[in-house]
Amino acid sequence: MVFDIISAVPDLLKSPFEHSIMKRAIDNNLIEINIIALRDYGIGKHQQIDDYQYGGGAGLVLMPVPLHNCIEELKSKNDYDEVIFVTPDGESYNQSTANRLSLLKRVMIILGHYKGIDDRIRQKHVTMEL
């Protein structure tokens, strides 16, 4: 099983995959974890990836253009069984969800990090919210 994880802060994710059960699974080629730095797709000199919400409100969201470009590039290279956005208002992750996902070959996971992601990305690309 392959996981492609898109993150605004990819360095935060490395440590959990370098130890214990996850490390053994990777070493035994049971899973593959690819962490994609969203900032590589950022806009301008500072590779900006966040902006204020389109409709107003407090907090920043990930900009749609860098995230869309990242997703499209990944989709052009791979076929995904699910594109998952991790969000507090998503479906609860439980054993039945874990069982269903364990049968898939490749999954893209989008981590919002800020207030979330632009809703247009959710509508166009996301197939599941957890």
N, CA, C and O atoms as CSV, one atom per row, in Angstrom:
chain,resi,resn,atom,element,x,y,z
A,1,MET,N,N,0.850,-1.170,0.000
A,1,MET,CA,C,0.000,0.000,0.000
A,1,MET,C,C,0.894,1.230,0.000
A,1,MET,O,O,1.917,1.272,0.682
A,2,VAL,N,N,0.492,2.224,-0.772
A,2,VAL,CA,C,1.271,3.455,-0.879
A,2,VAL,C,C,0.433,4.622,-0.377
A,2,VAL,O,O,-0.734,4.772,-0.736
A,3,PHE,N,N,1.057,5.444,0.461
A,3,PHE,CA,C,0.432,6.663,0.962
A,3,PHE,C,C,1.228,7.850,0.464
A,3,PHE,O,O,2.431,7.934,0.715
A,4,ASP,N,N,0.583,8.772,-0.238
A,4,ASP,CA,C,1.182,10.041,-0.615
A,4,ASP,C,C,0.537,11.096,0.268
A,4,ASP,O,O,-0.663,11.350,0.167
A,5,ILE,N,N,1.332,11.707,1.129
A,5,ILE,CA,C,0.813,12.646,2.122
A,5,ILE,C,C,1.267,14.052,1.770
A,5,ILE,O,O,2.467,14.323,1.716
A,6,ILE,N,N,0.316,14.949,1.531
A,6,ILE,CA,C,0.610,16.348,1.217
A,6,ILE,C,C,0.528,17.143,2.510
A,6,ILE,O,O,-0.480,17.099,3.215
A,7,SER,N,N,1.608,17.878,2.818
A,7,SER,CA,C,1.639,18.621,4.079
A,7,SER,C,C,2.344,19.958,3.909
A,7,SER,O,O,3.295,20.089,3.138
A,8,ALA,N,N,1.852,20.949,4.650
A,8,ALA,CA,C,2.490,22.259,4.698
A,8,ALA,C,C,3.747,22.210,5.564
A,8,ALA,O,O,4.635,23.050,5.419
A,9,VAL,N,N,3.824,21.244,6.451
A,9,VAL,CA,C,4.975,21.093,7.360
A,9,VAL,C,C,5.458,19.633,7.326
A,9,VAL,O,O,5.252,18.889,8.285
A,10,PRO,N,N,6.087,19.234,6.242
A,10,PRO,CA,C,6.457,17.823,6.073
A,10,PRO,C,C,7.454,17.301,7.100
A,10,PRO,O,O,7.442,16.109,7.405
A,11,ASP,N,N,8.305,18.146,7.634
A,11,ASP,CA,C,9.297,17.685,8.602
A,11,ASP,C,C,8.661,17.164,9.887
A,11,ASP,O,O,9.260,16.345,10.583
A,12,LEU,N,N,7.451,17.630,10.209
A,12,LEU,CA,C,6.760,17.140,11.399
A,12,LEU,C,C,6.331,15.675,11.261
A,12,LEU,O,O,6.094,14.991,12.257
A,13,LEU,N,N,6.237,15.209,10.025
A,13,LEU,CA,C,5.721,13.863,9.787
A,13,LEU,C,C,6.806,12.794,9.727
A,13,LEU,O,O,6.500,11.607,9.849
A,14,LYS,N,N,8.029,13.174,9.548
A,14,LYS,CA,C,9.083,12.189,9.313
A,14,LYS,C,C,9.322,11.265,10.502
A,14,LYS,O,O,9.436,10.053,10.317
A,15,SER,N,N,9.400,11.792,11.689
A,15,SER,CA,C,9.762,11.005,12.861
A,15,SER,C,C,8.844,9.807,13.126
A,15,SER,O,O,9.361,8.722,13.392
A,16,PRO,N,N,7.527,9.937,13.068
A,16,PRO,CA,C,6.683,8.773,13.359
A,16,PRO,C,C,6.909,7.592,12.409
A,16,PRO,O,O,6.674,6.441,12.777
A,17,PHE,N,N,7.363,7.879,11.194
A,17,PHE,CA,C,7.575,6.811,10.221
A,17,PHE,C,C,8.979,6.215,10.302
A,17,PHE,O,O,9.288,5.273,9.571
A,18,GLU,N,N,9.819,6.739,11.163
A,18,GLU,CA,C,11.198,6.264,11.281
A,18,GLU,C,C,11.406,5.372,12.504
A,18,GLU,O,O,12.543,5.036,12.834
A,19,HIS,N,N,10.327,4.987,13.175
A,19,HIS,CA,C,10.435,4.219,14.408
A,19,HIS,C,C,9.349,3.159,14.495
A,19,HIS,O,O,8.314,3.254,13.836
A,20,SER,N,N,9.598,2.159,15.309
A,20,SER,CA,C,8.624,1.181,15.772
A,20,SER,C,C,7.921,0.438,14.631
A,20,SER,O,O,8.555,0.043,13.652
A,21,ILE,N,N,6.611,0.254,14.770
A,21,ILE,CA,C,5.828,-0.562,13.846
A,21,ILE,C,C,5.850,0.009,12.434
A,21,ILE,O,O,5.974,-0.739,11.465
A,22,MET,N,N,5.731,1.319,12.312
A,22,MET,CA,C,5.727,1.936,10.987
A,22,MET,C,C,7.057,1.696,10.275
A,22,MET,O,O,7.073,1.399,9.081
A,23,LYS,N,N,8.153,1.819,10.983
A,23,LYS,CA,C,9.470,1.591,10.384
A,23,LYS,C,C,9.607,0.151,9.912
A,23,LYS,O,O,10.127,-0.099,8.825
A,24,ARG,N,N,9.145,-0.794,10.720
A,24,ARG,CA,C,9.219,-2.206,10.320
A,24,ARG,C,C,8.359,-2.471,9.086
A,24,ARG,O,O,8.766,-3.222,8.199
A,25,ALA,N,N,7.191,-1.871,9.021
A,25,ALA,CA,C,6.313,-2.049,7.855
A,25,ALA,C,C,6.969,-1.488,6.595
A,25,ALA,O,O,6.894,-2.104,5.531
A,26,ILE,N,N,7.605,-0.336,6.707
A,26,ILE,CA,C,8.307,0.264,5.574
A,26,ILE,C,C,9.508,-0.598,5.182
A,26,ILE,O,O,9.711,-0.877,4.000
A,27,ASP,N,N,10.300,-1.020,6.164
A,27,ASP,CA,C,11.487,-1.843,5.899
A,27,ASP,C,C,11.125,-3.181,5.253
A,27,ASP,O,O,11.899,-3.720,4.462
A,28,ASN,N,N,9.960,-3.710,5.587
A,28,ASN,CA,C,9.510,-4.987,5.019
A,28,ASN,C,C,8.683,-4.811,3.745
A,28,ASN,O,O,8.066,-5.759,3.261
A,29,ASN,N,N,8.676,-3.578,3.203
A,29,ASN,CA,C,7.959,-3.252,1.966
A,29,ASN,C,C,6.466,-3.570,2.032
A,29,ASN,O,O,5.856,-3.925,1.024
A,30,LEU,N,N,5.892,-3.443,3.206
A,30,LEU,CA,C,4.449,-3.620,3.349
A,30,LEU,C,C,3.706,-2.335,3.004
A,30,LEU,O,O,2.589,-2.364,2.488
A,31,ILE,N,N,4.350,-1.207,3.300
A,31,ILE,CA,C,3.784,0.096,2.949
A,31,ILE,C,C,4.894,1.000,2.433
A,31,ILE,O,O,6.076,0.790,2.704
A,32,GLU,N,N,4.479,2.004,1.687
A,32,GLU,CA,C,5.385,3.049,1.222
A,32,GLU,C,C,4.761,4.382,1.605
A,32,GLU,O,O,3.578,4.615,1.356
A,33,ILE,N,N,5.554,5.251,2.207
A,33,ILE,CA,C,5.071,6.567,2.626
A,33,ILE,C,C,5.860,7.619,1.855
A,33,ILE,O,O,7.088,7.661,1.931
A,34,ASN,N,N,5.157,8.461,1.120
A,34,ASN,CA,C,5.777,9.584,0.413
A,34,ASN,C,C,5.211,10.862,0.995
A,34,ASN,O,O,4.001,11.085,0.969
A,35,ILE,N,N,6.086,11.696,1.518
A,35,ILE,CA,C,5.646,12.964,2.100
A,35,ILE,C,C,5.974,14.066,1.105
A,35,ILE,O,O,7.133,14.262,0.738
A,36,ILE,N,N,4.947,14.780,0.675
A,36,ILE,CA,C,5.089,15.830,-0.332
A,36,ILE,C,C,4.998,17.184,0.347
A,36,ILE,O,O,4.031,17.476,1.051
A,37,ALA,N,N,6.008,18.005,0.130
A,37,ALA,CA,C,6.050,19.355,0.701
A,37,ALA,C,C,5.211,20.284,-0.172
A,37,ALA,O,O,5.575,20.569,-1.312
A,38,LEU,N,N,4.099,20.749,0.362
A,38,LEU,CA,C,3.216,21.631,-0.398
A,38,LEU,C,C,3.910,22.924,-0.795
A,38,LEU,O,O,3.610,23.484,-1.850
A,39,ARG,N,N,4.819,23.402,0.019
A,39,ARG,CA,C,5.511,24.653,-0.280
A,39,ARG,C,C,6.288,24.586,-1.605
A,39,ARG,O,O,6.562,25.622,-2.212
A,40,ASP,N,N,6.638,23.392,-2.047
A,40,ASP,CA,C,7.299,23.241,-3.349
A,40,ASP,C,C,6.408,23.729,-4.486
A,40,ASP,O,O,6.900,24.013,-5.578
A,41,TYR,N,N,5.123,23.827,-4.245
A,41,TYR,CA,C,4.152,24.278,-5.241
A,41,TYR,C,C,3.664,25.693,-4.945
A,41,TYR,O,O,2.752,26.194,-5.604
A,42,GLY,N,N,4.276,26.332,-3.952
A,42,GLY,CA,C,3.853,27.659,-3.514
A,42,GLY,C,C,4.039,28.733,-4.580
A,42,GLY,O,O,4.710,28.537,-5.594
A,43,ILE,N,N,3.421,29.866,-4.308
A,43,ILE,CA,C,3.387,30.979,-5.265
A,43,ILE,C,C,4.346,32.076,-4.829
A,43,ILE,O,O,4.424,32.426,-3.651
A,44,GLY,N,N,5.068,32.605,-5.794
A,44,GLY,CA,C,5.922,33.763,-5.554
A,44,GLY,C,C,7.264,33.435,-4.941
A,44,GLY,O,O,7.649,32.278,-4.775
A,45,LYS,N,N,7.957,34.508,-4.614
A,45,LYS,CA,C,9.310,34.432,-4.070
A,45,LYS,C,C,9.373,33.625,-2.775
A,45,LYS,O,O,10.342,32.906,-2.528
A,46,HIS,N,N,8.343,33.749,-1.959
A,46,HIS,CA,C,8.329,33.070,-0.665
A,46,HIS,C,C,7.539,31.756,-0.689
A,46,HIS,O,O,7.292,31.152,0.355
A,47,GLN,N,N,7.152,31.328,-1.878
A,47,GLN,CA,C,6.395,30.085,-2.064
A,47,GLN,C,C,5.176,30.022,-1.142
A,47,GLN,O,O,4.985,29.057,-0.401
A,48,GLN,N,N,4.362,31.069,-1.206
A,48,GLN,CA,C,3.190,31.194,-0.346
A,48,GLN,C,C,2.180,30.090,-0.631
A,48,GLN,O,O,1.890,29.776,-1.785
A,49,ILE,N,N,1.650,29.508,0.443
A,49,ILE,CA,C,0.650,28.449,0.313
A,49,ILE,C,C,-0.621,28.735,1.106
A,49,ILE,O,O,-1.581,27.969,1.027
A,50,ASP,N,N,-0.641,29.841,1.876
A,50,ASP,CA,C,-1.808,30.140,2.702
A,50,ASP,C,C,-2.347,31.526,2.393
A,50,ASP,O,O,-1.625,32.399,1.909
A,51,ASP,N,N,-3.627,31.712,2.682
A,51,ASP,CA,C,-4.273,33.001,2.441
A,51,ASP,C,C,-5.524,33.068,3.313
A,51,ASP,O,O,-5.937,32.075,3.911
A,52,TYR,N,N,-6.115,34.259,3.372
A,52,TYR,CA,C,-7.356,34.429,4.119
A,52,TYR,C,C,-8.492,33.709,3.410
A,52,TYR,O,O,-8.451,33.500,2.197
A,53,GLN,N,N,-9.499,33.336,4.176
A,53,GLN,CA,C,-10.647,32.651,3.613
A,53,GLN,C,C,-11.368,33.538,2.606
A,53,GLN,O,O,-11.496,34.744,2.817
A,54,TYR,N,N,-11.834,32.950,1.523
A,54,TYR,CA,C,-12.511,33.682,0.460
A,54,TYR,C,C,-13.737,34.414,0.979
A,54,TYR,O,O,-13.947,35.572,0.614
A,55,GLY,N,N,-14.543,33.795,1.802
A,55,GLY,CA,C,-15.767,34.408,2.314
A,55,GLY,C,C,-15.562,35.228,3.572
A,55,GLY,O,O,-16.525,35.728,4.155
A,56,GLY,N,N,-14.319,35.370,3.995
A,56,GLY,CA,C,-14.032,36.089,5.234
A,56,GLY,C,C,-13.974,35.140,6.412
A,56,GLY,O,O,-14.153,33.932,6.261
A,57,GLY,N,N,-13.730,35.683,7.560
A,57,GLY,CA,C,-13.638,34.870,8.766
A,57,GLY,C,C,-12.213,34.805,9.278
A,57,GLY,O,O,-11.267,35.189,8.589
A,58,ALA,N,N,-12.080,34.319,10.487
A,58,ALA,CA,C,-10.769,34.245,11.125
A,58,ALA,C,C,-9.991,33.041,10.630
A,58,ALA,O,O,-10.568,32.010,10.283
A,59,GLY,N,N,-8.694,33.182,10.602
A,59,GLY,CA,C,-7.816,32.069,10.258
A,59,GLY,C,C,-7.480,31.985,8.789
A,59,GLY,O,O,-8.186,32.519,7.934
A,60,LEU,N,N,-6.392,31.306,8.518
A,60,LEU,CA,C,-5.917,31.127,7.150
A,60,LEU,C,C,-6.266,29.726,6.648
A,60,LEU,O,O,-6.411,28.787,7.431
A,61,VAL,N,N,-6.396,29.611,5.353
A,61,VAL,CA,C,-6.595,28.315,4.704
A,61,VAL,C,C,-5.486,28.116,3.687
A,61,VAL,O,O,-4.831,29.071,3.268
A,62,LEU,N,N,-5.284,26.869,3.296
A,62,LEU,CA,C,-4.333,26.610,2.228
A,62,LEU,C,C,-4.917,27.148,0.929
A,62,LEU,O,O,-6.088,26.926,0.622
A,63,MET,N,N,-4.101,27.845,0.186
A,63,MET,CA,C,-4.547,28.425,-1.080
A,63,MET,C,C,-4.927,27.318,-2.061
A,63,MET,O,O,-4.297,26.261,-2.075
A,64,PRO,N,N,-5.948,27.553,-2.876
A,64,PRO,CA,C,-6.369,26.504,-3.804
A,64,PRO,C,C,-5.365,26.220,-4.926
A,64,PRO,O,O,-5.207,25.065,-5.322
A,65,VAL,N,N,-4.691,27.234,-5.440
A,65,VAL,CA,C,-3.815,27.028,-6.603
A,65,VAL,C,C,-2.633,26.108,-6.292
A,65,VAL,O,O,-2.433,25.139,-7.024
A,66,PRO,N,N,-1.837,26.357,-5.244
A,66,PRO,CA,C,-0.731,25.438,-4.978
A,66,PRO,C,C,-1.209,24.018,-4.674
A,66,PRO,O,O,-0.610,23.044,-5.131
A,67,LEU,N,N,-2.291,23.909,-3.900
A,67,LEU,CA,C,-2.800,22.590,-3.550
A,67,LEU,C,C,-3.340,21.870,-4.782
A,67,LEU,O,O,-3.079,20.683,-4.973
A,68,HIS,N,N,-4.082,22.579,-5.608
A,68,HIS,CA,C,-4.605,21.996,-6.853
A,68,HIS,C,C,-3.457,21.535,-7.745
A,68,HIS,O,O,-3.502,20.430,-8.286
A,69,ASN,N,N,-2.435,22.364,-7.904
A,69,ASN,CA,C,-1.301,22.000,-8.758
A,69,ASN,C,C,-0.592,20.756,-8.231
A,69,ASN,O,O,-0.203,19.883,-9.006
A,70,CYS,N,N,-0.429,20.679,-6.942
A,70,CYS,CA,C,0.201,19.516,-6.320
A,70,CYS,C,C,-0.632,18.259,-6.562
A,70,CYS,O,O,-0.102,17.229,-6.978
A,71,ILE,N,N,-1.921,18.345,-6.303
A,71,ILE,CA,C,-2.810,17.193,-6.489
A,71,ILE,C,C,-2.823,16.753,-7.946
A,71,ILE,O,O,-2.718,15.561,-8.237
A,72,GLU,N,N,-2.948,17.697,-8.854
A,72,GLU,CA,C,-2.983,17.367,-10.281
A,72,GLU,C,C,-1.690,16.698,-10.742
A,72,GLU,O,O,-1.726,15.750,-11.526
A,73,GLU,N,N,-0.551,17.186,-10.259
A,73,GLU,CA,C,0.719,16.566,-10.637
A,73,GLU,C,C,0.792,15.126,-10.127
A,73,GLU,O,O,1.213,14.224,-10.852
A,74,LEU,N,N,0.383,14.921,-8.885
A,74,LEU,CA,C,0.389,13.563,-8.335
A,74,LEU,C,C,-0.575,12.650,-9.091
A,74,LEU,O,O,-0.248,11.499,-9.380
A,75,LYS,N,N,-1.759,13.163,-9.409
A,75,LYS,CA,C,-2.742,12.368,-10.142
A,75,LYS,C,C,-2.282,12.040,-11.559
A,75,LYS,O,O,-2.663,11.010,-12.114
A,76,SER,N,N,-1.467,12.911,-12.145
A,76,SER,CA,C,-0.969,12.643,-13.494
A,76,SER,C,C,0.046,11.497,-13.500
A,76,SER,O,O,0.277,10.876,-14.537
A,77,LYS,N,N,0.643,11.222,-12.352
A,77,LYS,CA,C,1.653,10.165,-12.247
A,77,LYS,C,C,1.103,8.870,-11.654
A,77,LYS,O,O,1.675,7.801,-11.868
A,78,ASN,N,N,-0.002,8.958,-10.911
A,78,ASN,CA,C,-0.518,7.807,-10.169
A,78,ASN,C,C,-2.036,7.762,-10.212
A,78,ASN,O,O,-2.696,8.783,-10.407
A,79,ASP,N,N,-2.579,6.568,-10.029
A,79,ASP,CA,C,-4.019,6.388,-9.860
A,79,ASP,C,C,-4.283,6.206,-8.372
A,79,ASP,O,O,-3.627,5.401,-7.711
A,80,TYR,N,N,-5.243,6.955,-7.850
A,80,TYR,CA,C,-5.555,6.906,-6.427
A,80,TYR,C,C,-6.914,6.260,-6.200
A,80,TYR,O,O,-7.886,6.548,-6.897
A,81,ASP,N,N,-6.954,5.380,-5.208
A,81,ASP,CA,C,-8.213,4.768,-4.820
A,81,ASP,C,C,-9.051,5.740,-3.995
A,81,ASP,O,O,-10.278,5.741,-4.085
A,82,GLU,N,N,-8.384,6.564,-3.194
A,82,GLU,CA,C,-9.058,7.586,-2.386
A,82,GLU,C,C,-8.155,8.800,-2.260
A,82,GLU,O,O,-6.930,8.682,-2.227
A,83,VAL,N,N,-8.783,9.973,-2.191
A,83,VAL,CA,C,-8.096,11.217,-1.840
A,83,VAL,C,C,-8.755,11.676,-0.545
A,83,VAL,O,O,-9.909,12.104,-0.535
A,84,ILE,N,N,-8.002,11.578,0.540
A,84,ILE,CA,C,-8.547,11.813,1.879
A,84,ILE,C,C,-8.082,13.159,2.406
A,84,ILE,O,O,-6.897,13.490,2.355
A,85,PHE,N,N,-9.036,13.929,2.912
A,85,PHE,CA,C,-8.719,15.172,3.612
A,85,PHE,C,C,-8.963,14.926,5.094
A,85,PHE,O,O,-10.063,14.544,5.493
A,86,VAL,N,N,-7.946,15.144,5.899
A,86,VAL,CA,C,-8.053,14.951,7.345
A,86,VAL,C,C,-8.580,16.243,7.959
A,86,VAL,O,O,-7.931,17.286,7.881
A,87,THR,N,N,-9.771,16.165,8.574
A,87,THR,CA,C,-10.444,17.341,9.101
A,87,THR,C,C,-11.301,16.962,10.308
A,87,THR,O,O,-11.835,15.854,10.361
A,88,PRO,N,N,-11.436,17.866,11.274
A,88,PRO,CA,C,-12.263,17.569,12.450
A,88,PRO,C,C,-13.730,17.299,12.115
A,88,PRO,O,O,-14.403,16.588,12.862
A,89,ASP,N,N,-14.238,17.847,11.014
A,89,ASP,CA,C,-15.647,17.635,10.691
A,89,ASP,C,C,-15.861,16.443,9.756
A,89,ASP,O,O,-16.955,16.269,9.220
A,90,GLY,N,N,-14.835,15.627,9.558
A,90,GLY,CA,C,-14.952,14.442,8.716
A,90,GLY,C,C,-15.532,13.261,9.467
A,90,GLY,O,O,-15.810,13.336,10.664
A,91,GLU,N,N,-15.707,12.178,8.746
A,91,GLU,CA,C,-16.196,10.920,9.304
A,91,GLU,C,C,-15.189,10.403,10.332
A,91,GLU,O,O,-13.983,10.571,10.150
A,92,SER,N,N,-15.657,9.789,11.388
A,92,SER,CA,C,-14.767,9.228,12.403
A,92,SER,C,C,-14.003,8.045,11.831
A,92,SER,O,O,-14.564,7.203,11.131
A,93,TYR,N,N,-12.716,7.999,12.140
A,93,TYR,CA,C,-11.890,6.875,11.722
A,93,TYR,C,C,-12.117,5.741,12.711
A,93,TYR,O,O,-11.817,5.867,13.898
A,94,ASN,N,N,-12.651,4.630,12.207
A,94,ASN,CA,C,-12.947,3.502,13.078
A,94,ASN,C,C,-12.441,2.211,12.430
A,94,ASN,O,O,-11.833,2.251,11.360
A,95,GLN,N,N,-12.689,1.085,13.064
A,95,GLN,CA,C,-12.154,-0.179,12.568
A,95,GLN,C,C,-12.698,-0.542,11.192
A,95,GLN,O,O,-11.952,-1.049,10.354
A,96,SER,N,N,-13.971,-0.294,10.943
A,96,SER,CA,C,-14.527,-0.644,9.633
A,96,SER,C,C,-13.905,0.218,8.527
A,96,SER,O,O,-13.662,-0.269,7.423
A,97,THR,N,N,-13.650,1.483,8.821
A,97,THR,CA,C,-12.971,2.357,7.848
A,97,THR,C,C,-11.546,1.867,7.626
A,97,THR,O,O,-11.077,1.808,6.489
A,98,ALA,N,N,-10.858,1.518,8.704
A,98,ALA,CA,C,-9.488,1.002,8.597
A,98,ALA,C,C,-9.457,-0.274,7.759
A,98,ALA,O,O,-8.568,-0.440,6.924
A,99,ASN,N,N,-10.405,-1.166,7.969
A,99,ASN,CA,C,-10.469,-2.408,7.194
A,99,ASN,C,C,-10.669,-2.125,5.713
A,99,ASN,O,O,-10.007,-2.721,4.863
A,100,ARG,N,N,-11.585,-1.214,5.408
A,100,ARG,CA,C,-11.858,-0.882,4.006
A,100,ARG,C,C,-10.638,-0.247,3.351
A,100,ARG,O,O,-10.282,-0.598,2.226
A,101,LEU,N,N,-9.992,0.693,4.057
A,101,LEU,CA,C,-8.818,1.370,3.492
A,101,LEU,C,C,-7.632,0.420,3.326
A,101,LEU,O,O,-6.807,0.608,2.431
A,102,SER,N,N,-7.543,-0.595,4.181
A,102,SER,CA,C,-6.413,-1.526,4.111
A,102,SER,C,C,-6.403,-2.336,2.817
A,102,SER,O,O,-5.372,-2.908,2.461
A,103,LEU,N,N,-7.513,-2.395,2.120
A,103,LEU,CA,C,-7.612,-3.144,0.872
A,103,LEU,C,C,-7.215,-2.320,-0.349
A,103,LEU,O,O,-7.127,-2.853,-1.455
A,104,LEU,N,N,-6.977,-1.036,-0.156
A,104,LEU,CA,C,-6.644,-0.152,-1.265
A,104,LEU,C,C,-5.165,-0.242,-1.606
A,104,LEU,O,O,-4.351,-0.696,-0.802
A,105,LYS,N,N,-4.830,0.205,-2.830
A,105,LYS,CA,C,-3.436,0.160,-3.270
A,105,LYS,C,C,-2.708,1.484,-3.058
A,105,LYS,O,O,-1.555,1.502,-2.626
A,106,ARG,N,N,-3.385,2.597,-3.365
A,106,ARG,CA,C,-2.722,3.893,-3.248
A,106,ARG,C,C,-3.719,4.932,-2.765
A,106,ARG,O,O,-4.835,5.035,-3.275
A,107,VAL,N,N,-3.289,5.707,-1.762
A,107,VAL,CA,C,-4.144,6.717,-1.144
A,107,VAL,C,C,-3.376,8.027,-1.045
A,107,VAL,O,O,-2.201,8.042,-0.679
A,108,MET,N,N,-4.044,9.121,-1.370
A,108,MET,CA,C,-3.485,10.459,-1.170
A,108,MET,C,C,-4.141,11.024,0.087
A,108,MET,O,O,-5.357,10.938,0.257
A,109,ILE,N,N,-3.328,11.599,0.956
A,109,ILE,CA,C,-3.851,12.216,2.178
A,109,ILE,C,C,-3.443,13.680,2.179
A,109,ILE,O,O,-2.267,14.006,2.018
A,110,ILE,N,N,-4.426,14.564,2.361
A,110,ILE,CA,C,-4.182,16.006,2.410
A,110,ILE,C,C,-4.317,16.454,3.857
A,110,ILE,O,O,-5.357,16.252,4.483
A,111,LEU,N,N,-3.263,17.063,4.382
A,111,LEU,CA,C,-3.284,17.596,5.739
A,111,LEU,C,C,-3.435,19.108,5.664
A,111,LEU,O,O,-2.606,19.783,5.053
A,112,GLY,N,N,-4.475,19.641,6.274
A,112,GLY,CA,C,-4.787,21.060,6.166
A,112,GLY,C,C,-3.850,21.986,6.918
A,112,GLY,O,O,-3.479,23.036,6.394
A,113,HIS,N,N,-3.461,21.630,8.118
A,113,HIS,CA,C,-2.554,22.371,8.984
A,113,HIS,C,C,-3.097,23.710,9.479
A,113,HIS,O,O,-3.052,23.965,10.682
A,114,TYR,N,N,-3.599,24.560,8.616
A,114,TYR,CA,C,-4.130,25.851,9.050
A,114,TYR,C,C,-5.594,25.669,9.431
A,114,TYR,O,O,-5.953,24.678,10.066
A,115,LYS,N,N,-6.430,26.608,9.051
A,115,LYS,CA,C,-7.867,26.523,9.328
A,115,LYS,C,C,-8.512,25.453,8.444
A,115,LYS,O,O,-9.633,25.024,8.713
A,116,GLY,N,N,-7.830,25.032,7.421
A,116,GLY,CA,C,-8.361,24.012,6.522
A,116,GLY,C,C,-7.888,24.248,5.104
A,116,GLY,O,O,-6.821,24.816,4.870
A,117,ILE,N,N,-8.699,23.803,4.167
A,117,ILE,CA,C,-8.386,23.998,2.764
A,117,ILE,C,C,-9.559,24.713,2.104
A,117,ILE,O,O,-10.673,24.721,2.628
A,118,ASP,N,N,-9.297,25.297,0.973
A,118,ASP,CA,C,-10.334,25.970,0.206
A,118,ASP,C,C,-11.404,24.941,-0.170
A,118,ASP,O,O,-11.078,23.830,-0.586
A,119,ASP,N,N,-12.663,25.306,-0.024
A,119,ASP,CA,C,-13.764,24.384,-0.268
A,119,ASP,C,C,-13.800,23.878,-1.707
A,119,ASP,O,O,-14.293,22.778,-1.957
A,120,ARG,N,N,-13.292,24.651,-2.647
A,120,ARG,CA,C,-13.274,24.205,-4.042
A,120,ARG,C,C,-12.397,22.971,-4.223
A,120,ARG,O,O,-12.679,22.126,-5.072
A,121,ILE,N,N,-11.343,22.867,-3.433
A,121,ILE,CA,C,-10.489,21.679,-3.479
A,121,ILE,C,C,-11.261,20.474,-2.941
A,121,ILE,O,O,-11.181,19.377,-3.493
A,122,ARG,N,N,-11.997,20.689,-1.874
A,122,ARG,CA,C,-12.811,19.609,-1.297
A,122,ARG,C,C,-13.801,19.079,-2.340
A,122,ARG,O,O,-13.951,17.870,-2.510
A,123,GLN,N,N,-14.456,19.981,-3.017
A,123,GLN,CA,C,-15.480,19.580,-3.980
A,123,GLN,C,C,-14.885,18.888,-5.211
A,123,GLN,O,O,-15.466,17.937,-5.733
A,124,LYS,N,N,-13.745,19.362,-5.663
A,124,LYS,CA,C,-13.157,18.847,-6.917
A,124,LYS,C,C,-12.348,17.564,-6.723
A,124,LYS,O,O,-12.427,16.654,-7.549
A,125,HIS,N,N,-11.576,17.482,-5.647
A,125,HIS,CA,C,-10.607,16.391,-5.535
A,125,HIS,C,C,-10.861,15.395,-4.412
A,125,HIS,O,O,-10.560,14.211,-4.568
A,126,VAL,N,N,-11.398,15.836,-3.302
A,126,VAL,CA,C,-11.496,14.983,-2.123
A,126,VAL,C,C,-12.611,13.952,-2.277
A,126,VAL,O,O,-13.741,14.294,-2.625
A,127,THR,N,N,-12.280,12.681,-2.013
A,127,THR,CA,C,-13.278,11.611,-2.100
A,127,THR,C,C,-13.731,11.146,-0.718
A,127,THR,O,O,-14.763,10.488,-0.589
A,128,MET,N,N,-12.959,11.488,0.313
A,128,MET,CA,C,-13.306,11.076,1.676
A,128,MET,C,C,-12.722,12.067,2.659
A,128,MET,O,O,-11.600,12.542,2.487
A,129,GLU,N,N,-13.495,12.379,3.697
A,129,GLU,CA,C,-13.013,13.244,4.774
A,129,GLU,C,C,-13.024,12.448,6.072
A,129,GLU,O,O,-14.053,11.910,6.479
A,130,LEU,N,N,-11.884,12.385,6.699
A,130,LEU,CA,C,-11.746,11.651,7.968
A,130,LEU,C,C,-11.333,12.589,9.065
A,130,LEU,O,O,-11.163,12.165,10.208
